Amino acid sequence: MKKHLLYILVLLSFNSLCQEIEDNPFKDAPLTFPIVIHYENVSANISHVSRLRLKVLAEYLQENPTFSIIIEGHVCCGPADRLSTKRARAVYKHLLKLEVNRAQMSYIGMSFNEPIVKVEKNEQDKERNRRVEIELIVPSKR
């Protein structure tokens, strides 16, 4: 878990630095990072380890109430709109239970529209496509 927290903090620090550089062409670009969320079998039940990762994110959002997120659910193995939406909604609901403000979040199921591995040859490829990505929207300093 420390590795993931460090990764998030590095990305957030980098984004903060980029926001301060006036002539940076990426300063208004959203910060997107994948959070690996595991589920129990073919379900939307979030695993225990993934719940711990979400707790770190919830604490960060509570400390930064002007930030918001978009939760994107992705699946492997072809189109599955319903499952990708259920998984994104499960993350959304879990963050609500952790007292993240509803106004800071939205979610969407992406199905198999943006796979990391286009042709899945093994279980590892499928695992890479089964994910939730969270886009962190940092308010502009203008």
Secondary structure, 3 states (H helix, E strand, C coil): CHHHHHHHHHHHHHHHHHHHCCCCCCCCCCEEEEECCCECCCCCCECHHHHHHHHHHHHHHHHCCCCEEEEEEECCCCCCHHHHHHHHHHHHHHHHHCCCCHHHEEEEECCCCCCCCCCCCCHHHHHHHCEEEEEEECCCCC
